Amino acid sequence: MAVASTQSTQQKTLSKKVREVFGREAYLEGTRNIDLLLAVLTYATWDRRYYLDKPILNSLIQLAIAILYDLFLDRPPSNDPGLILDYNLKGIRKPARLSRPPTLEERRALLGCFLLSTVPSFTRKGEALRWTAYCDECVLVLEQEKELASDGLLIQLVKLRLINEKVFDLPWSGVLNEDSSTRLSATLYLKSLQAQLGTFKLSSPTVLTDNKTLLLELYNTDMCVHEIGFSLAPNLFTGHPHQRFECLFACLQAVKSWIDVFLSIPPAQYVGFSVCMYAKLSRGLIDAWRLSTYDYPEWDRTLVRETLDVSLTLEQIENGFAQVKAAVGLDRGSSHDTDFFSLMASRTRAIKVSWDAMITPLMESFDIPPLDEFGDFSTEFLDIWLP
């Protein structure tokens, strides 16, 4: 109910109650079961009531990972007598997973936790769930069993996220806007990641070809792969003088494709957006901002203006959020609180005002001021949807 309620006041009350239950069960009572794990994952993925002003996403993700570990859901069943003896000596109840094969639901929970812990955010905090050979096994089993129609989509999302995580682990990751002494050439890594994306596209099930959730994940991964073009680390493109431009242009095309798919989604479906969707939306718009202000001799900012009208895009996004309330019947009757989507529309409108005042004139000029002169705009832009 906390994530599905159509009444903003009720949603706020229930959301607060859920947080209290999590605190009591997870830390006071020490509860560890699949029901609590799924509840934490569900709430972390779809809670909107406190997403903007009291975010605890990172804490919830780490809690979910801890429960997963405590239940031994991150590994195959163990018959190690020493482990069982350890539980007996401590007088602790043995996890059920020590005496039976994992269920498909438990395998899905593991993969879902991985997806949530690797949210593609610029401000991601904490460690993601470690990918292991057992995770590969879970993917294989779900592919073979095909118990649920949604399993196919889950598997493809996980495969794309694994490519994304390789970008996150690159030697220059985390220093895209800083000088670095690294001497590694990006060409080899870039070709490998591009090849993996190409292989994914060829092997993806045809039934999911037009699935918008998958397309958005695909274009987000494409963005991340080519964000290396923003790096100021020296010697990244040694012997390939035009590769930085190619990366930036590919990133621009990926941003445009992502936004086109997002804008094709009817407002009535916005209620199903997860935290991953907002993180990817934020990333796409931030990359549009970076492309619009990037200072590099070969980069022509007019390409951004010719490819993507960011001001119009922000207006369309605002209109989409503003229509959700009427489209799905939120807060019928009365409510003391503003619904989440109306708040999102208001924030998007504020960003558009800032964009029109500061970035649009810049894109039409030939002089690029230092990024620190953008002041509150860049801070507000980064903070608008990031948890």
C-alpha positions as CSV (number, residue, x, y, z in Angstrom):
1,M,0.0,0.0,0.0
2,A,2.9,2.4,0.7
3,V,4.0,2.3,-2.9
4,A,0.6,1.7,-4.5
5,S,-1.7,4.2,-2.7
6,T,-3.4,6.8,-4.9
7,Q,-3.8,9.2,-1.9
8,S,-0.8,11.4,-1.2
9,T,-1.6,11.9,2.5
10,Q,-2.2,8.1,3.0
11,Q,1.0,7.4,1.1
12,K,3.0,9.7,3.3
13,T,1.6,8.1,6.4
14,L,2.2,4.5,5.2
15,S,5.7,5.3,3.9
16,K,6.7,6.5,7.4
17,K,5.1,3.5,8.9
18,V,7.1,1.2,6.6
19,R,10.3,2.8,7.6
20,E,9.4,2.2,11.3
21,V,8.6,-1.5,10.6
22,F,11.9,-1.9,8.7
23,G,13.9,-0.4,11.6
24,R,12.1,-2.6,14.2
25,E,12.2,-5.8,12.3
26,A,15.7,-5.5,10.8
27,Y,17.6,-4.1,13.7
28,L,15.6,-4.5,16.9
29,E,14.1,-8.0,16.2
30,G,16.8,-9.2,13.8
31,T,14.3,-10.6,11.4
32,R,15.8,-12.3,8.4
33,N,13.5,-13.9,5.9
34,I,12.6,-13.6,2.2
35,D,9.4,-11.6,3.0
36,L,11.4,-8.8,4.6
37,L,14.0,-8.9,1.8
38,L,11.3,-8.5,-0.9
39,A,9.5,-5.8,1.1
40,V,12.8,-3.8,1.4
41,L,13.5,-4.2,-2.3
42,T,9.9,-3.2,-3.3
43,Y,9.9,-0.1,-1.1
44,A,13.4,1.0,-2.2
45,T,12.4,0.6,-5.8
46,W,9.1,2.3,-5.9
47,D,8.7,4.6,-2.8
48,R,8.0,8.1,-3.9
49,R,6.7,9.9,-0.8
50,Y,10.0,10.6,0.8
51,Y,12.2,10.1,-2.3
52,L,13.0,13.9,-2.7
53,D,13.2,15.3,0.8
54,K,14.1,12.3,3.1
55,P,16.0,9.8,0.9
56,I,17.3,6.6,2.4
57,L,17.8,4.6,-0.8
58,N,21.5,3.8,-0.1
59,S,20.7,2.6,3.4
60,L,17.9,0.4,2.1
61,I,20.1,-1.1,-0.5
62,Q,22.8,-1.9,2.0
63,L,20.1,-3.4,4.3
64,A,18.8,-5.6,1.4
65,I,22.3,-6.8,0.7
66,A,22.9,-7.6,4.4
67,I,19.6,-9.6,4.5
68,L,20.6,-11.4,1.3
69,Y,24.0,-12.4,2.9
70,D,22.4,-13.5,6.2
71,L,20.0,-15.7,4.3
72,F,22.8,-17.2,2.2
73,L,20.9,-16.2,-0.9
74,D,24.1,-15.0,-2.6
75,R,25.7,-18.5,-2.9
76,P,24.8,-22.1,-3.7
77,P,23.6,-24.4,-0.9
78,S,26.5,-25.6,1.4
79,N,26.8,-29.0,3.0
80,D,29.9,-28.0,4.9
81,P,29.5,-29.7,8.3
82,G,31.7,-27.1,9.9
83,L,29.2,-24.4,9.0
84,I,26.3,-26.3,10.4
85,L,28.2,-27.1,13.6
86,D,28.9,-23.4,14.0
87,Y,25.2,-22.7,14.0
88,N,24.5,-25.5,16.4
89,L,27.2,-24.3,18.9
90,K,25.9,-20.7,18.8
91,G,22.3,-21.9,19.2
92,I,21.3,-19.9,16.2
93,R,18.5,-21.1,13.8
94,K,20.1,-22.3,10.6
95,P,18.9,-20.6,7.4
96,A,16.6,-22.8,5.4
97,R,18.9,-22.4,2.4
98,L,21.4,-24.7,4.1
99,S,19.2,-27.7,3.7
100,R,17.4,-27.2,0.3
101,P,17.9,-25.9,-3.3
102,P,17.2,-22.2,-3.9
103,T,13.8,-21.3,-5.2
104,L,13.3,-19.2,-8.4
105,E,11.9,-16.4,-6.2
106,E,15.2,-16.3,-4.3
107,R,17.2,-16.2,-7.5
108,R,15.1,-13.3,-8.7
109,A,15.6,-11.5,-5.4
110,L,19.4,-11.9,-5.9
111,L,19.3,-10.4,-9.4
112,G,16.8,-7.7,-8.3
113,C,19.1,-6.7,-5.5
114,F,22.0,-6.5,-8.0
115,L,20.0,-4.2,-10.2
116,L,19.0,-1.9,-7.4
117,S,22.6,-1.8,-6.0
118,T,24.0,-0.7,-9.3
119,V,21.5,2.2,-10.0
120,P,23.2,4.3,-12.7
121,S,23.6,7.4,-10.7
122,F,26.4,10.0,-10.7
123,T,26.2,10.0,-6.8
124,R,26.1,6.3,-6.2
125,K,27.3,5.5,-2.7
126,G,28.3,2.3,-1.0
127,E,29.3,-1.0,-2.5
128,A,27.2,-2.7,-5.1
129,L,26.3,-6.4,-4.6
130,R,29.3,-8.4,-5.8
131,W,28.7,-10.4,-8.9
132,T,29.7,-14.1,-8.6
133,A,29.6,-17.3,-10.5
134,Y,26.4,-18.2,-8.6
135,C,24.8,-15.1,-10.0
136,D,25.6,-16.4,-13.5
137,E,24.0,-19.7,-12.5
138,C,20.8,-17.8,-11.4
139,V,20.7,-16.1,-14.8
140,L,21.1,-19.4,-16.6
141,V,18.4,-21.2,-14.5
142,L,15.8,-18.4,-15.0
143,E,16.6,-18.5,-18.7
144,Q,15.9,-22.2,-18.8
145,E,12.9,-22.3,-16.6
146,K,11.0,-19.3,-18.1
147,E,8.5,-19.5,-15.2
148,L,7.4,-15.9,-15.6
149,A,7.1,-13.8,-18.7
150,S,9.0,-11.0,-16.8
151,D,12.0,-13.2,-16.2
152,G,13.1,-12.6,-19.8
153,L,13.2,-8.8,-19.2
154,L,14.9,-9.2,-15.9
155,I,17.7,-11.3,-17.5
156,Q,18.3,-8.8,-20.3
157,L,18.4,-5.9,-17.8
158,V,21.0,-7.7,-15.7
159,K,23.1,-8.4,-18.8
160,L,23.2,-4.7,-19.7
161,R,23.9,-3.7,-16.2
162,L,26.9,-6.0,-16.1
163,I,28.3,-4.0,-19.1
164,N,27.6,-0.8,-17.3
165,E,29.4,-2.0,-14.2
166,K,32.5,-2.7,-16.4
167,V,32.5,1.0,-17.3
168,F,32.2,1.9,-13.6
169,D,35.3,-0.3,-12.9
170,L,37.5,1.3,-15.6
171,P,40.9,2.7,-14.5
172,W,39.8,6.3,-15.1
173,S,36.3,5.9,-13.7
174,G,35.5,8.6,-11.1
175,V,37.9,11.1,-12.6
176,L,36.0,12.1,-15.7
177,N,36.4,15.8,-14.9
178,E,39.8,15.7,-13.3
179,D,43.4,15.6,-14.5
180,S,45.0,12.2,-14.2
181,S,48.4,10.8,-14.6
182,T,47.1,7.5,-16.1
183,R,48.8,6.4,-19.3
184,L,46.3,3.8,-20.3
185,S,44.8,4.1,-23.7
186,A,41.0,4.0,-23.8
187,T,40.8,2.6,-27.3
188,L,41.1,-1.1,-26.3
189,Y,38.5,-0.8,-23.5
190,L,36.2,1.2,-25.7
191,K,36.2,-1.3,-28.5
192,S,35.6,-4.1,-26.1
193,L,32.6,-2.4,-24.5
194,Q,31.2,-1.5,-27.9
195,A,31.6,-5.1,-29.1
196,Q,29.7,-6.3,-26.0
197,L,26.9,-3.9,-26.7
198,G,26.8,-5.1,-30.3
199,T,26.6,-8.7,-29.2
200,F,23.8,-7.9,-26.7
201,K,21.7,-6.3,-29.4
202,L,22.2,-9.2,-31.7
203,S,21.3,-11.8,-29.0
204,S,18.4,-10.0,-27.3
205,P,15.1,-11.8,-27.8
206,T,13.0,-10.4,-30.6
207,V,10.0,-10.3,-28.3
208,L,11.7,-7.6,-26.3
209,T,12.9,-5.5,-29.3
210,D,10.4,-2.8,-28.7
211,N,10.2,-3.1,-24.9
212,K,10.7,0.5,-23.6
213,T,12.1,-0.5,-20.3
214,L,14.9,-2.5,-22.0
215,L,15.5,0.2,-24.7
216,L,16.0,2.8,-21.9
217,E,18.5,0.6,-20.2
218,L,20.3,0.0,-23.5
219,Y,20.6,3.7,-24.3
220,N,21.6,4.4,-20.8
221,T,24.4,1.9,-21.1
222,D,25.4,3.3,-24.4
223,M,25.6,6.8,-22.7
224,C,27.8,5.4,-19.9
225,V,30.2,3.6,-22.3
226,H,30.8,6.8,-24.3
227,E,31.0,9.2,-21.3
228,I,34.8,8.6,-21.4
229,G,34.8,11.4,-24.0
230,F,34.4,13.9,-21.1
231,S,37.5,12.7,-19.4
232,L,40.5,15.1,-19.1
233,A,42.9,12.3,-18.3
234,P,45.9,12.6,-20.7
235,N,46.8,10.1,-23.4
236,L,43.5,8.3,-23.3
237,F,43.2,8.4,-27.1
238,T,46.8,8.2,-28.2
239,G,47.0,7.4,-31.9
240,H,43.3,8.1,-32.4
241,P,43.0,11.9,-32.5
242,H,39.3,11.9,-33.4
243,Q,38.1,9.3,-31.0
244,R,37.2,11.7,-28.3
245,F,34.9,13.5,-30.7
246,E,33.4,10.2,-31.8
247,C,32.7,9.3,-28.1
248,L,31.0,12.6,-27.5
249,F,28.9,12.3,-30.6
250,A,27.9,8.8,-29.8
251,C,27.0,9.9,-26.2
252,L,24.8,12.7,-27.8
253,Q,23.0,10.2,-30.0
254,A,22.4,7.9,-27.0
255,V,21.0,10.8,-25.0
256,K,18.7,11.7,-27.9
257,S,17.5,8.1,-28.3
258,W,16.9,7.8,-24.5
259,I,14.8,10.9,-24.4
260,D,12.8,10.0,-27.5
261,V,11.8,6.7,-25.9
262,F,11.0,8.3,-22.5
263,L,8.8,10.9,-24.1
264,S,6.9,8.2,-26.0
265,I,5.6,6.7,-22.6
266,P,2.1,7.8,-21.8
267,P,1.8,9.8,-18.5
268,A,-0.6,7.1,-17.1
269,Q,2.4,4.7,-17.0
270,Y,4.6,7.0,-15.0
271,V,3.3,5.5,-11.8
272,G,5.2,2.4,-12.6
273,F,8.6,4.2,-12.8
274,S,11.2,2.8,-10.5
275,V,14.1,4.6,-8.8
276,C,16.2,3.3,-11.7
277,M,14.1,5.3,-14.2
278,Y,14.6,8.6,-12.4
279,A,18.3,7.9,-12.0
280,K,18.6,7.3,-15.8
281,L,16.5,10.3,-16.6
282,S,18.7,12.5,-14.5
283,R,21.8,11.0,-16.1
284,G,20.5,11.7,-19.6
285,L,19.8,15.3,-18.8
286,I,23.1,15.8,-17.0
287,D,24.9,14.4,-20.0
288,A,22.9,16.8,-22.2
289,W,24.2,19.6,-20.0
290,R,27.8,18.4,-20.1
291,L,27.6,18.1,-23.9
292,S,26.2,21.6,-24.1
293,T,29.0,23.1,-22.0
294,Y,32.0,20.9,-22.8
295,D,35.1,22.8,-23.7
296,Y,37.1,20.9,-26.3
297,P,38.5,22.3,-29.6
298,E,37.0,19.6,-31.8
299,W,33.6,19.6,-30.1
300,D,31.0,21.7,-31.7
301,R,28.2,22.7,-29.4
302,T,25.9,23.5,-32.3
303,L,25.6,19.7,-32.8
304,V,23.8,19.5,-29.5
305,R,21.4,22.3,-30.4
306,E,20.7,20.7,-33.8
307,T,20.2,17.2,-32.3
308,L,18.4,17.9,-29.1
309,D,16.3,20.9,-27.9
310,V,16.8,20.5,-24.2
311,S,14.5,23.4,-23.3
312,L,11.7,21.8,-25.3
313,T,12.5,18.4,-23.8
314,L,12.2,19.8,-20.3
315,E,8.9,21.4,-21.1
316,Q,7.6,18.0,-22.5
317,I,8.8,16.2,-19.4
318,E,7.1,18.8,-17.2
319,N,3.9,18.4,-19.1
320,G,4.1,14.6,-18.8
321,F,4.5,14.7,-15.0
322,A,1.7,17.3,-14.7
323,Q,-0.7,15.0,-16.5
324,V,-0.2,12.0,-14.3
325,K,-2.5,13.1,-11.5
326,A,-5.6,13.3,-13.8
327,A,-4.5,10.3,-15.9
328,V,-4.5,7.8,-13.1
329,G,-6.9,9.5,-10.6
330,L,-4.5,10.5,-7.8
331,D,-5.9,12.3,-4.7
332,R,-9.6,12.0,-5.7
333,G,-11.6,13.7,-3.1
334,S,-9.1,15.6,-1.0
335,S,-5.5,15.5,0.2
336,H,-3.4,17.6,2.4
337,D,-0.3,16.9,0.4
338,T,0.9,17.5,-3.1
339,D,1.3,14.3,-5.2
340,F,4.8,13.3,-6.2
341,F,4.3,13.8,-9.9
342,S,3.1,17.4,-9.5
343,L,6.2,18.0,-7.4
344,M,8.3,16.5,-10.2
345,A,6.6,18.8,-12.7
346,S,7.4,21.8,-10.5
347,R,11.0,20.9,-10.2
348,T,11.4,20.3,-13.9
349,R,9.9,23.7,-14.6
350,A,12.5,25.3,-12.3
351,I,15.2,23.5,-14.2
352,K,13.9,24.7,-17.5
353,V,13.9,28.3,-16.2
354,S,17.5,27.9,-15.2
355,W,18.4,26.3,-18.5
356,D,16.8,29.0,-20.5
357,A,18.5,31.7,-18.5
358,M,22.1,30.3,-18.3
359,I,22.7,27.5,-20.8
360,T,20.7,28.5,-23.9
361,P,22.6,31.8,-24.3
362,L,25.9,29.9,-23.8
363,M,25.1,27.5,-26.5
364,E,24.6,30.3,-28.9
365,S,27.9,32.0,-28.1
366,F,31.5,31.2,-28.8
367,D,32.8,31.8,-25.4
368,I,32.7,29.1,-22.7
369,P,33.0,30.3,-19.1
370,P,34.6,28.1,-16.4
371,L,32.1,25.5,-15.1
372,D,32.3,27.0,-11.6
373,E,30.6,30.1,-13.0
374,F,27.4,28.1,-13.5
375,G,26.9,28.3,-9.8
376,D,23.6,27.1,-8.5
377,F,22.5,25.8,-11.9
378,S,24.8,22.8,-11.9
379,T,24.1,22.0,-8.2
380,E,20.4,22.1,-8.8
381,F,20.6,20.1,-12.0
382,L,22.6,17.4,-10.2
383,D,20.3,17.3,-7.2
384,I,16.9,17.4,-8.9
385,W,16.3,13.6,-9.0
386,L,19.4,12.0,-7.5
387,P,18.7,10.0,-4.3
